[in-house]
Amino acid sequence: MLEVKQFPEMSWSLSRHKTLMNCQMQYFFTYYLSHNGWLQKASSVSKHAYRLKKMVSTEILLGNSVHKQIQQVIGHVQSEEKIQSESHLVESIRADLNTAYADSIHRRAQWFEKPSKYSMLQEIYYDGSLTKEKIHDIQERTRLSVNHFVSSRTFNVISHNQKVKIVDAERFRVMKVDGINIFAVLDLVYQEENGRYVIVDWKTGKERPDDFYQVVLYVWFLHEKLNIDLGEIEAKIEYLQIGKQKSIQVKQMDIDNMLNTFRMSMELMCGYIEDIEQNKPFGFEAFPKTQNPRTCSSCNYRELCSKS
């Protein structure tokens, strides 16, 4: 039987760090208040936080669906099965989007009771509908993402070069540093004929400065897990909206800076903890909310935040 802990285990990821930096109250809702919110015996406020945590924006949903389809294609490449056509990939993503839309409109009650089984679009929850402009934008971004994926250099390499070996990325999901589990999700790792490793990160959104730090984390995981030189690892970011590939060679200085960020971040996180051993946080009063209205406008917890 799965052990139910009163408080979650302390861990670290780049997304957790960014949440803390963006808004401490959002951080509290995401990593503490929503904990155990899926249990029948959970408090109403924990259930509320968990429910809101499970909501997705159309952009996040699109990114998740694109990544899911890409992983299926990679699986077919590995098993030497027939690869789905571009039109099939587009239709599969649209099916995911349509299901989420239908859940949000017609199955709200079911989502309320089982938010992990049904989908709720953030825009519909707070605004009541999707604008025609938003629908058109998502449709166009779906088309562009798939088109740029199938025409990308990465797809061409893994689907046509039989001497390329795809590596199971699941083995690189967690690393322990200073007793803390650091989590990361690598999209694709493959080894070229010359022995060099390549990490690929698919992006369906715009290019952002912190994309670099995410790649540094991925390279460090591979470097440590396989005990290989940094010079034997190349990282590539595929920006699917614009069809751009960015190649990055990570240096030891970049990893040192990333680890310094991790330790600084952990120090900040521990400052919000009342009991370190249990990872018990202080009350929500200790977690101030951001004063940035742009952050608030895209936050899942607007409803809960206004009641706090």
DOTILUM-250284 format. One record per atom (N, C-alpha, C, CB): x, y, z; chain. Coordinates in steps of 0.05 Angstrom, whole numbers. Glycine has a CB too. Layout:
     c1     c2     c3 c
      X      Y      Z A
...
This chain:
     c1     c2     c3 c
     17    -24      0 A
      0      0      0 A
     18     25      0 A
    -19      0     24 A
     10     44    -16 A
     25     69    -18 A
     23     85      8 A
     16     86    -42 A
     46     92     19 A
     47    108     44 A
     37    136     39 A
     75    108     56 A
     19    145     56 A
      9    172     54 A
     24    189     74 A
    -22    173     59 A
     39    209     64 A
     54    226     81 A
     40    253     85 A
     83    231     70 A
     41    263    109 A
     27    289    115 A
     39    311     98 A
     29    295    144 A
     65    310     94 A
     79    331     79 A
     95    318     56 A
     98    348     97 A
     98    332     34 A
    112    321     11 A
    142    319     16 A
    107    337    -14 A
    156    302      1 A
    185    301      3 A
    197    326    -10 A
    195    275    -11 A
    218    336      2 A
    232    359    -10 A
    248    349    -34 A
    251    372     11 A
    245    363    -56 A
    261    356    -80 A
    266    383    -95 A
    245    336    -98 A
    280    381   -117 A
    286    405   -133 A
    284    399   -162 A
    314    416   -125 A
    274    419   -177 A
    274    419   -206 A
    275    448   -215 A
    248    404   -218 A
    282    451   -240 A
    283    479   -250 A
    256    492   -250 A
    295    479   -278 A
    235    476   -255 A
    208    488   -255 A
    200    496   -227 A
    188    468   -267 A
    208    480   -207 A
    202    487   -179 A
    216    513   -172 A
    210    464   -160 A
    241    515   -180 A
    256    539   -174 A
    243    563   -187 A
    285    536   -184 A
    234    561   -212 A
    222    584   -226 A
    196    592   -213 A
    217    577   -255 A
    181    572   -203 A
    156    578   -189 A
    161    594   -164 A
    140    552   -182 A
    181    586   -149 A
    189    601   -125 A
    197    630   -131 A
    211    587   -110 A
    212    633   -153 A
    221    660   -160 A
    198    677   -170 A
    243    657   -182 A
    179    665   -183 A
    156    680   -195 A
    137    689   -173 A
    142    663   -215 A
    130    671   -155 A
    110    678   -135 A
    111    657   -112 A
     81    679   -147 A
    117    666    -88 A
    120    648    -66 A
     93    635    -58 A
    132    663    -41 A
     71    651    -61 A
     45    639    -55 A
     37    617    -75 A
     23    661    -55 A
     43    622   -100 A
     39    601   -121 A
     55    576   -114 A
     46    612   -149 A
     79    580   -105 A
     97    559    -96 A
     84    543    -74 A
    125    570    -88 A
     73    557    -54 A
     60    543    -31 A
     36    527    -41 A
     51    564    -11 A
     20    538    -58 A
     -4    524    -68 A
      5    499    -83 A
    -21    542    -86 A
     25    502   -100 A
     33    480   -118 A
     46    457   -104 A
     51    490   -139 A
     65    463    -86 A
     81    442    -74 A
     73    434    -45 A
    109    451    -74 A
     55    449    -33 A
     48    442     -5 A
     18    440     -1 A
     59    463     14 A
      3    461     -7 A
    -26    460     -1 A
    -40    439    -18 A
    -38    488     -7 A
    -32    434    -42 A
    -45    415    -60 A
    -37    386    -53 A
    -38    420    -88 A
    -17    382    -36 A
     -8    356    -29 A
    -30    339    -16 A
     16    357    -10 A
    -34    315    -25 A
    -56    297    -15 A
    -83    306    -23 A
    -54    294     15 A
    -85    327    -40 A
   -111    337    -48 A
   -127    318    -65 A
   -108    362    -63 A
   -115    296    -74 A
   -128    276    -89 A
   -142    255    -71 A
   -108    262   -107 A
   -136    256    -45 A
   -148    237    -26 A
   -177    245    -19 A
   -131    234     -2 A
   -193    225    -14 A
   -221    230     -7 A
   -223    245     20 A
   -237    204     -5 A
   -204    238     38 A
   -205    249     65 A
   -190    276     67 A
   -193    230     85 A
   -180    286     45 A
   -165    312     45 A
   -184    335     52 A
   -152    317     18 A
   -172    356     62 A
   -189    380     69 A
   -199    392     43 A
   -172    401     85 A
   -220    408     45 A
   -232    420     22 A
   -213    439      8 A
   -258    434     29 A
   -197    453     24 A
   -178    472     13 A
   -155    458     -2 A
   -167    491     35 A
   -147    435      8 A
   -126    420     -6 A
   -137    408    -32 A
   -116    397     12 A
   -162    399    -32 A
   -175    389    -56 A
   -178    412    -76 A
   -203    378    -50 A
   -184    436    -67 A
   -187    459    -84 A
   -160    465    -98 A
   -197    483    -68 A
   -139    466    -82 A
   -113    472    -92 A
   -104    451   -113 A
    -92    474    -70 A
   -109    425   -106 A
   -101    404   -124 A
   -116    406   -150 A
   -106    376   -111 A
   -142    412   -149 A
   -159    415   -172 A
   -148    437   -190 A
   -188    421   -164 A
   -142    460   -179 A
   -132    482   -195 A
   -104    476   -206 A
   -130    508   -178 A
    -88    461   -191 A
    -62    453   -200 A
    -63    436   -225 A
    -47    437   -178 A
    -84    420   -228 A
    -87    402   -251 A
    -98    416   -276 A
   -105    379   -243 A
   -107    441   -273 A
   -116    455   -297 A
    -92    460   -316 A
   -129    482   -289 A
    -98    463   -341 A
    -78    470   -361 A
    -87    492   -379 A
    -70    445   -377 A
    -69    509   -388 A
    -75    528   -408 A
    -74    515   -435 A
    -55    553   -407 A
    -85    527   -456 A
    -84    515   -482 A
    -55    512   -492 A
   -100    532   -502 A
    -38    531   -484 A
    -10    529   -492 A
      4    505   -480 A
      5    555   -485 A
     -1    501   -454 A
     11    478   -440 A
      0    452   -451 A
      6    480   -410 A
    -26    451   -456 A
    -38    427   -467 A
    -27    420   -494 A
    -69    431   -469 A
    -24    441   -511 A
    -12    437   -537 A
     16    425   -535 A
    -12    463   -554 A
     32    437   -517 A
     60    428   -513 A
     60    399   -504 A
     74    445   -494 A
     43    392   -485 A
     42    365   -475 A
     34    345   -497 A
     22    362   -452 A
     15    353   -513 A
      5    335   -534 A
     27    331   -556 A
    -20    345   -547 A
     40    353   -564 A
     61    351   -583 A
     84    333   -573 A
     73    379   -590 A
     91    336   -548 A
    112    319   -537 A
    103    290   -536 A
    119    328   -508 A
     78    285   -530 A
     68    258   -530 A
     70    245   -557 A
     39    257   -520 A
     62    260   -578 A
     63    249   -605 A
     92    244   -614 A
     49    268   -624 A
    110    262   -606 A
    138    259   -614 A
    149    234   -600 A
    154    284   -606 A
    142    229   -575 A
    152    206   -561 A
    142    180   -574 A
    143    206   -532 A
    117    181   -584 A
    107    158   -598 A
    122    153   -624 A
     77    161   -604 A
    128    174   -638 A
    144    172   -663 A
    171    160   -657 A
    147    199   -677 A
    184    169   -636 A
    210    159   -628 A
    208    129   -621 A
    222    175   -604 A
    187    122   -607 A
    182     94   -601 A
    180     77   -626 A
    157     90   -584 A
    166     87   -647 A
    163     73   -672 A
    190     71   -687 A
    142     87   -690 A
    206     92   -685 A
    233     90   -697 A
    249     68   -684 A
    247    118   -694 A
    248     67   -657 A
    263     47   -642 A
    254     18   -649 A
    261     51   -612 A
    228     14   -652 A
    217    -12   -658 A
    215    -18   -687 A
    190    -15   -645 A
    224      2   -704 A
    224     -1   -733 A
    196     -5   -744 A
    242    -24   -741 A
    177      8   -730 A
    149      8   -740 A
    145     31   -760 A
    129      9   -717 A
    123     30   -773 A
    116     52   -792 A
    111     78   -777 A
     91     44   -809 A
    124     99   -786 A
    121    125   -773 A
     95    139   -783 A
    146    143   -778 A
     80    151   -765 A
     55    164   -772 A
     61    187   -791 A
     41    174   -747 A
     42    193   -808 A
     44    215   -827 A
     41    242   -812 A
     23    213   -850 A
     49    263   -825 A
     46    290   -813 A
     17    296   -807 A
     58    311   -832 A
     -1    289   -826 A
    -30    294   -822 A
    -41    278   -799 A
    -45    288   -848 A
    -31    254   -795 A
    -40    237   -773 A
    -31    249   -746 A
    -29    208   -775 A
     -7    260   -745 A
      3    272   -720 A
    -14    297   -714 A
     32    280   -723 A
    -20    313   -734 A
    -37    337   -730 A
    -64    329   -719 A
    -40    353   -756 A
    -76    309   -731 A
   -103    300   -723 A
   -103    289   -694 A
   -114    280   -742 A
    -82    275   -687 A
    -79    264   -660 A
    -78    286   -639 A
    -55    245   -658 A
    -62    307   -645 A
    -60    330   -627 A
    -87    344   -625 A
    -38    349   -636 A
   -100    348   -648 A
   -126    361   -647 A
   -146    345   -631 A
   -136    365   -676 A
   -144    319   -633 A
   -162    302   -617 A
   -158    306   -587 A
   -158    272   -624 A
   -133    309   -578 A
   -127    315   -550 A
   -139    342   -542 A
    -96    315   -545 A
   -136    362   -560 A
   -146    388   -554 A
   -177    388   -553 A
   -137    408   -575 A
   -189    374   -571 A
   -218    372   -572 A
   -229    358   -547 A
   -228    358   -597 A
   -215    337   -538 A
   -224    322   -514 A
   -223    340   -490 A
   -207    297   -510 A
   -201    356   -488 A
   -199    374   -465 A
   -220    396   -466 A
   -171    387   -465 A
   -226    405   -490 A
   -247    426   -493 A
   -274    414   -485 A
   -248    436   -522 A
   -280    390   -494 A
   -305    377   -487 A
   -307    372   -457 A
   -309    351   -502 A
   -285    363   -445 A
   -285    359   -416 A
   -291    386   -401 A
   -258    348   -406 A
   -279    407   -411 A
   -281    433   -397 A
   -310    444   -399 A
   -262    453   -410 A
   -323    439   -422 A
   -350    449   -426 A
   -372    430   -415 A
   -355    453   -456 A
   -369    404   -420 A
   -391    385   -415 A
   -386    367   -391 A
   -395    369   -439 A
   -361    366   -381 A
   -356    347   -359 A
   -343    361   -335 A
   -338    324   -369 A
   -352    385   -330 A
   -340    401   -308 A
   -345    387   -281 A
   -353    429   -308 A
   -368    375   -277 A
   -374    362   -252 A
   -356    338   -248 A
   -404    353   -251 A
   -351    323   -269 A
   -333    300   -267 A
   -305    309   -261 A
   -334    283   -293 A
   -296    330   -274 A
   -269    341   -269 A
   -267    350   -240 A
   -263    365   -288 A
   -288    363   -229 A
   -288    372   -202 A
   -283    350   -182 A
   -315    386   -195 A
   -294    326   -188 A
   -291    303   -170 A
   -265    288   -176 A
   -315    285   -173 A
   -257    287   -201 A
   -233    272   -209 A
   -216    288   -228 A
   -241    245   -222 A
   -202    308   -218 A
   -187    326   -235 A
   -163    313   -249 A
   -177    349   -219 A
   -155    290   -241 A
   -133    276   -254 A
   -143    259   -277 A
   -117    259   -235 A
   -169    254   -279 A
   -181    238   -299 A
   -193    254   -322 A
   -203    220   -287 A
   -200    279   -317 A
   -212    296   -337 A
   -195    321   -339 A
   -241    303   -329 A
   -200    336   -361 A
   -184    360   -366 A
   -201    385   -361 A
   -173    360   -395 A
   -187    406   -353 A
   -200    432   -351 A
   -181    453   -362 A
   -208    439   -321 A
   -191    467   -382 A
   -175    489   -394 A
   -177    514   -377 A
   -183    495   -423 A
   -154    525   -370 A
   -154    549   -353 A
   -171    572   -365 A
   -125    558   -349 A
   -169    575   -391 A
   -184    598   -403 A
   -214    594   -401 A
   -177    600   -433 A
   -224    569   -403 A
   -252    564   -400 A
   -261    566   -371 A
   -260    536   -411 A
   -244    557   -353 A
   -251    558   -324 A
   -255    587   -315 A
   -229    544   -307 A
   -237    605   -324 A
   -237    632   -314 A
   -252    651   -333 A
   -210    642   -310 A
   -252    646   -359 A
   -264    664   -378 A
   -290    654   -390 A
   -244    671   -400 A
   -295    628   -387 A
   -320    617   -397 A
   -319    606   -425 A
   -340    636   -395 A
   -299    614   -441 A
   -298    605   -469 A
   -270    610   -480 A
   -319    618   -486 A
   -266    600   -504 A
   -242    606   -520 A
   -249    626   -542 A
   -228    581   -531 A
   -233    646   -545 A
   -239    665   -567 A
   -233    653   -594 A
   -223    691   -563 A
   -244    663   -615 A
   -239    654   -642 A
   -209    657   -648 A
   -256    668   -663 A
   -198    679   -638 A
   -169    684   -643 A
   -152    663   -630 A
   -162    712   -633 A
   -159    655   -605 A
   -144    635   -591 A
   -146    608   -605 A
   -154    632   -562 A
   -170    601   -614 A
   -173    575   -628 A
   -157    575   -654 A
   -203    571   -635 A
   -158    597   -669 A
   -142    598   -693 A
   -112    596   -688 A
   -148    624   -709 A
   -104    610   -667 A
    -75    610   -659 A
    -66    582   -652 A
    -70    629   -635 A
    -81    567   -636 A
    -74    540   -628 A
    -74    521   -652 A
    -93    530   -607 A
    -93    525   -670 A
    -93    508   -694 A
    -69    513   -712 A
   -119    514   -711 A
    -61    538   -714 A
    -38    545   -730 A
    -12    535   -717 A
    -36    575   -735 A
    -11    537   -691 A
     13    528   -676 A
     16    498   -677 A
     12    538   -647 A
     -7    484   -677 A
     -7    455   -680 A
      5    447   -707 A
    -35    444   -678 A
     -4    460   -728 A
      5    455   -755 A
     35    460   -758 A
    -10    471   -776 A
     44    483   -747 A
     72    491   -749 A
     90    472   -733 A
     76    519   -739 A
     81    465   -709 A
     97    447   -692 A
    102    420   -705 A
     83    443   -665 A
     82    409   -717 A
     85    383   -730 A
    101    385   -755 A
     57    371   -736 A
     96    406   -771 A
    111    409   -796 A
    140    413   -790 A
     99    433   -811 A
    147    430   -771 A
    175    435   -765 A
    188    410   -751 A
    177    459   -747 A
    172    394   -737 A
    183    370   -726 A
    192    350   -748 A
    163    356   -707 A
    173    344   -766 A
    180    324   -787 A
    201    335   -807 A
    154    317   -802 A
    205    361   -808 A
    225    372   -826 A
    251    379   -811 A
    214    396   -841 A
    252    373   -785 A
    275    381   -769 A
    299    362   -775 A
    268    380   -740 A
    323    373   -770 A
    347    358   -774 A
    348    334   -755 A
    371    375   -770 A
    337    338   -730 A
    337    316   -711 A
    321    292   -721 A
    327    325   -684 A
    296    298   -730 A
    279    277   -740 A
    292    262   -764 A
    251    288   -748 A
    304    278   -781 A
    318    266   -804 A
    340    247   -795 A
    329    288   -822 A
    355    255   -775 A
    377    238   -765 A
    367    212   -753 A
    394    254   -745 A
    348    214   -735 A
    340    190   -720 A
    323    171   -738 A
    324    197   -695 A
    310    181   -758 A
    293    165   -775 A
    306    153   -799 A
    269    180   -783 A
    329    165   -807 A
    342    156   -832 A
    370    145   -828 A
    343    178   -851 A
    382    150   -805 A
    409    140   -800 A
    408    116   -781 A
    427    163   -788 A
    411     92   -792 A
    409     68   -776 A
    432     64   -757 A
    406     44   -795 A
    453     79   -760 A
    476     77   -742 A
    474     94   -717 A
    502     84   -757 A
    452    110   -716 A
    447    126   -692 A
    432    109   -672 A
    430    151   -699 A
    441    109   -647 A
    429     93   -626 A
    413    111   -607 A
    450     77   -611 A
    387    107   -605 A
    371    122   -586 A
    374    110   -558 A
    340    122   -594 A
    380    127   -539 A
    385    119   -511 A
    360    123   -494 A
    409    134   -499 A
    354    105   -477 A
    331    107   -459 A
    334    131   -440 A
    326     81   -443 A
    318    151   -444 A
    321    176   -428 A
    310    173   -400 A
    307    199   -442 A
    294    152   -395 A
    282    148   -368 A
    304    146   -346 A
    265    124   -368 A
    327    135   -354 A
    348    131   -334 A
    361    157   -324 A
    369    112   -345 A
    354    179   -337 A
    367    204   -329 A
    347    224   -316 A
    378    217   -354 A
    326    213   -303 A
    305    230   -292 A
    311    242   -265 A
    280    215   -290 A
    329    229   -249 A
    334    239   -222 A
    363    236   -215 A
    316    223   -202 A
    373    256   -200 A
    400    256   -190 A
    400    267   -161 A
    419    273   -209 A
    415    254   -144 A
    415    263   -116 A
    440    280   -111 A
    415    239    -96 A
    436    304   -100 A
    457    322    -93 A
    452    334    -65 A
    460    346   -115 A
    472    332    -48 A
    469    342    -20 A
    444    330     -7 A
    466    373    -20 A
    438    305    -14 A
    415    291     -2 A
    388    298    -14 A
    415    296     27 A
    388    315    -34 A
    363    324    -47 A
    360    312    -75 A
    362    355    -48 A
    337    301    -81 A
    332    291   -108 A
    327    315   -127 A
    308    272   -108 A
    342    315   -149 A
    338    335   -170 A
    325    320   -193 A
    365    349   -179 A
    303    331   -203 A
    288    318   -225 A
    291    334   -251 A
    259    316   -217 A
    292    319   -272 A
    292    330   -299 A
    280    310   -318 A
    321    338   -308 A
    268    320   -340 A
    256    303   -360 A
    269    309   -387 A
    224    308   -362 A
    285    290   -396 A
    299    293   -421 A
    281    283   -444 A
    327    278   -421 A
    278    299   -465 A
    261    291   -487 A
    273    269   -504 A
    254    315   -504 A
    298    272   -511 A
    311    252   -529 A
    341    253   -524 A
    305    259   -558 A
    352    228   -523 A
    382    225   -522 A
    389    204   -543 A
    392    217   -493 A
    408    210   -559 A
    418    190   -578 A
    448    191   -581 A
    404    193   -606 A
    460    169   -590 A
    489    167   -593 A
    495    164   -622 A
    500    144   -576 A
    513    181   -632 A
    521    181   -660 A
    541    158   -664 A
    533    208   -668 A
    547    153   -689 A
    565    131   -697 A
    592    135   -685 A
    567    129   -728 A
    601    160   -682 A
    627    166   -671 A
    629    165   -641 A
    636    193   -680 A
    606    157   -628 A
    606    155   -599 A
    596    179   -584 A
    633    148   -589 A
    593    201   -598 A
    585    226   -586 A
    555    225   -579 A
    590    250   -605 A
    548    236   -555 A
    520    236   -547 A
    507    263   -554 A
    518    231   -516 A
    481    262   -561 A
    466    286   -567 A
    440    286   -551 A
    460    287   -598 A
    435    308   -538 A
    411    313   -523 A
    394    332   -539 A
    416    323   -494 A
    368    325   -542 A
    350    343   -557 A
    327    351   -539 A
    339    329   -582 A
    321    377   -538 A
    298    387   -523 A
    279    400   -543 A
    308    408   -501 A
    254    390   -544 A
    234    402   -562 A
    220    425   -548 A
    214    380   -571 A
    217    447   -561 A
    203    470   -550 A
    180    478   -568 A
    222    494   -545 A
    156    480   -557 A
    133    490   -573 A
    127    519   -568 A
    108    473   -567 A
    141    531   -548 A
    137    559   -542 A
    160    576   -553 A
    135    563   -512 A
    161    601   -544 A
    181    620   -553 A
    208    614   -540 A
    172    649   -547 A
    229    624   -552 A
    256    621   -541 A
    258    638   -516 A
    277    629   -562 A
    268    626   -494 A
    270    640   -469 A
    298    637   -458 A
    249    628   -448 A
    307    657   -442 A
    335    656   -431 A
    340    631   -414 A
    340    680   -414 A
    319    622   -399 A
    324    599   -381 A
    324    572   -396 A
    303    598   -359 A
    320    572   -422 A
    323    547   -437 A
    351    537   -435 A
    316    552   -467 A
    370    555   -434 A
    398    547   -432 A
    404    532   -406 A
    417    572   -433 A
    393    542   -383 A
    398    529   -357 A
    385    501   -356 A
    387    547   -335 A
    363    498   -370 A
    350    472   -371 A
    368    452   -386 A
    323    473   -385 A
    380    461   -408 A
    398    444   -423 A
    423    437   -407 A
    406    457   -449 A
    433    457   -392 A
    457    452   -375 A
    451    429   -355 A
    465    478   -360 A
    427    430   -343 A
    419    409   -325 A
    418    382   -338 A
    391    416   -313 A
    407    381   -362 A
    406    355   -377 A
    434    344   -383 A
    391    359   -403 A
    452    362   -392 A
    479    354   -398 A
    493    344   -373 A
    495    377   -411 A
    489    357   -351 A
    502    349   -326 A
    492    321   -318 A
    496    370   -304 A
    466    316   -321 A
    455    289   -314 A
    470    268   -331 A
    425    288   -320 A
    472    272   -357 A
    485    253   -374 A
    514    250   -367 A
    482    262   -404 A
    528    272   -363 A
    556    272   -355 A
    561    255   -330 A
    565    301   -350 A
    544    258   -310 A
    547    244   -285 A
    539    215   -287 A
    531    257   -263 A
    516    210   -300 A
    505    182   -301 A
    523    164   -318 A
    477    183   -313 A
    534    174   -340 A
    549    157   -358 A
    579    161   -355 A
    541    163   -387 A
    587    181   -338 A
    615    186   -333 A
    630    191   -359 A
    628    162   -318 A
    620    210   -375 A
    632    217   -400 A
    640    247   -400 A
    613    211   -424 A
    660    254   -416 A
    669    281   -417 A
    648    300   -429 A
    695    283   -434 A
    648    324   -420 A
    629    344   -430 A
    633    348   -460 A
    632    371   -415 A
    657    345   -469 A
    663    349   -497 A
    650    328   -515 A
    692    349   -502 A
    641    306   -502 A
    628    284   -517 A
    598    286   -517 A
    636    257   -505 A
    588    309   -507 A
    559    313   -505 A
    552    340   -520 A
    549    314   -476 A
    533    338   -537 A
    523    362   -551 A
    493    364   -545 A
    528    361   -582 A
    484    389   -539 A
    456    393   -534 A
    444    410   -557 A
    452    408   -507 A
    419    402   -564 A
    405    417   -585 A
    377    423   -576 A
    404    400   -612 A
    369    448   -581 A
    341    456   -576 A
    327    460   -602 A
    340    482   -559 A
    305    446   -606 A
    289    448   -630 A
    264    466   -624 A
    280    420   -641 A
    264    490   -634 A
    242    509   -630 A
    222    504   -653 A
    251    539   -630 A
    201    489   -646 A
    183    478   -666 A
    164    500   -678 A
    166    456   -655 A
    160    522   -664 A
    143    543   -675 A
    156    557   -699 A
    135    563   -654 A
    182    559   -698 A
    196    575   -719 A
    215    557   -735 A
    211    597   -706 A
    216    532   -729 A
    233    514   -744 A
    263    519   -741 A
    226    515   -773 A
    271    527   -717 A
    299    534   -712 A
    312    514   -694 A
    301    563   -700 A
    336    506   -700 A
    352    489   -683 A
    375    504   -671 A
    362    464   -698 A
    379    502   -645 A
    401    516   -631 A
    419    495   -618 A
    390    536   -610 A
    444    496   -625 A
    464    477   -614 A
    479    490   -591 A
    483    467   -636 A
    483    475   -570 A
    496    486   -546 A
    518    467   -536 A
    476    491   -523 A
    541    477   -531 A
    563    461   -520 A
    567    471   -491 A
    589    464   -536 A
    559    454   -472 A
    560    461   -444 A
    589    458   -433 A
    541    445   -427 A
    598    478   -417 A
    624    477   -405 A
    622    472   -375 A
    639    504   -410 A
    644    465   -362 A
    644    460   -334 A
    635    484   -318 A
    672    451   -325 A
    642    508   -327 A
    634    532   -314 A
    603    535   -313 A
    646    557   -328 A
    590    526   -335 A
    561    527   -336 A
    548    509   -315 A
    551    520   -364 A
    560    485   -312 A
    550    466   -292 A
    555    477   -264 A
    564    439   -295 A
    578    488   -259 A
    584    500   -233 A
    564    522   -226 A
    613    511   -232 A
    558    539   -246 A
    538    560   -241 A
    511    548   -235 A
    537    579   -265 A
    503    527   -249 A
    478    514   -245 A
    476    502   -217 A
    473    492   -266 A
    497    490   -208 A
    498    478   -181 A
    497    500   -160 A
    522    460   -178 A
    510    522   -165 A
    508    545   -147 A
    479    555   -145 A
    527    568   -156 A
    466    556   -168 A
    437    564   -168 A
    421    544   -152 A
    427    566   -197 A
    426    518   -156 A
    412    498   -141 A
    415    502   -111 A
    422    470   -148 A
    439    507   -102 A
    444    509    -73 A
    432    535    -62 A
    474    508    -67 A
    434    557    -78 A
    421    582    -70 A
    391    578    -68 A
    428    604    -89 A
    380    564    -88 A
    351    559    -89 A
    342    542    -65 A
    343    545   -115 A
    357    522    -58 A
    350    504    -36 A
    351    520    -10 A
    369    480    -34 A
    370    538     -7 A
    372    555     17 A
    347    572     20 A
    397    572     16 A
    337    583     -3 A
    313    599     -2 A
    289    581      5 A
    308    613    -30 A
    287    558     -8 A
    264    540     -2 A
    263    532     27 A
    266    515    -20 A
    287    526     38 A
    288    517     66 A
    280    540     85 A
    316    507     73 A
    282    564     76 A
    274    587     92 A
    244    588     96 A
    283    613     79 A
    229    573     81 A
    200    572     84 A
    190    547     98 A
    186    574     56 A
    210    532    109 A
    203    507    122 A
    205    510    152 A
    222    485    112 A
    184    502    166 A
    184    503    196 A
    198    479    207 A
    155    504    206 A
    194    455    195 A
    207    430    205 A
    221    417    181 A
    186    411    218 A
    247    419    180 A
    263    409    158 A
    260    379    154 A
    292    417    161 A
    260    365    176 A
    259    335    175 A
    233    326    162 A
    261    323    203 A
    211    339    168 A
    185    331    157 A
    178    346    131 A
    163    336    177 A
    194    367    125 A
    188    385    103 A
    161    398    108 A
    189    370     76 A
    156    406    133 A
    132    420    140 A
    135    450    136 A
    124    414    170 A
    119    462    120 A
    122    491    114 A
    109    508    136 A
    110    498     87 A
    117    533    136 A
    103    552    153 A
     75    556    140 A
    118    580    154 A
     58    571    154 A
     31    576    143 A
     32    594    119 A
     14    589    165 A
     10    595    104 A
      9    610     79 A
     16    639     82 A
    -18    607     65 A
     13    650    107 A
     20    678    112 A
     50    684    106 A
     13    686    140 A
     66    663    108 A
     95    666    104 A
    103    666     74 A
    110    643    118 A
     83    662     57 A
     88    660     28 A
     74    684     14 A
     78    633     17 A
     89    706     10 A
     77    729     -2 A
     70    724    -32 A
     95    753      0 A
     49    738    -41 A
     43    735    -70 A
     57    757    -86 A
     12    736    -74 A
     61    751   -111 A
     75    769   -128 A
     59    795   -132 A
     81    756   -155 A
     73    816   -139 A
     60    841   -145 A
     60    846   -175 A
     75    865   -131 A
     68    825   -190 A
     69    826   -219 A
     42    817   -231 A
     92    809   -231 A
     26    836   -241 A
     -1    829   -251 A
      0    809   -275 A
    -15    853   -260 A
     22    809   -290 A
     24    790   -312 A
     26    762   -302 A
     48    797   -330 A
     41    758   -281 A
     43    731   -269 A
     16    722   -258 A
     64    731   -246 A
      2    740   -245 A
    -24    734   -234 A
    -44    727   -256 A
    -35    757   -218 A
    -43    740   -279 A
    -63    736   -300 A
    -61    709   -312 A
    -59    757   -321 A
    -38    695   -310 A
    -35    669   -322 A
    -34    647   -301 A
    -10    668   -339 A
    -40    653   -276 A
    -37    634   -254 A
    -63    618   -250 A
    -31    649   -228 A
    -59    592   -246 A
    -82    574   -241 A
    -96    580   -215 A
    -72    546   -241 A
    -82    592   -196 A
    -93    595   -169 A
   -107    622   -164 A
    -71    591   -149 A
   -113    637   -184 A
   -126    663   -180 A
   -149    662   -161 A
   -134    675   -207 A
   -166    643   -165 A
   -191    639   -149 A
   -184    635   -120 A
   -208    616   -160 A
   -165    617   -115 A
   -157    610    -88 A
   -142    632    -75 A
   -141    584    -87 A
   -125    645    -90 A
   -108    667    -80 A
   -126    690    -70 A
    -89    678   -103 A
   -148    696    -84 A
   -165    718    -76 A
   -180    713    -50 A
   -185    723    -98 A
   -181    687    -43 A
   -195    680    -18 A
   -175    678      6 A
   -209    653    -21 A
   -149    679      0 A
   -129    674     21 A
   -125    700     37 A
   -102    665      9 A
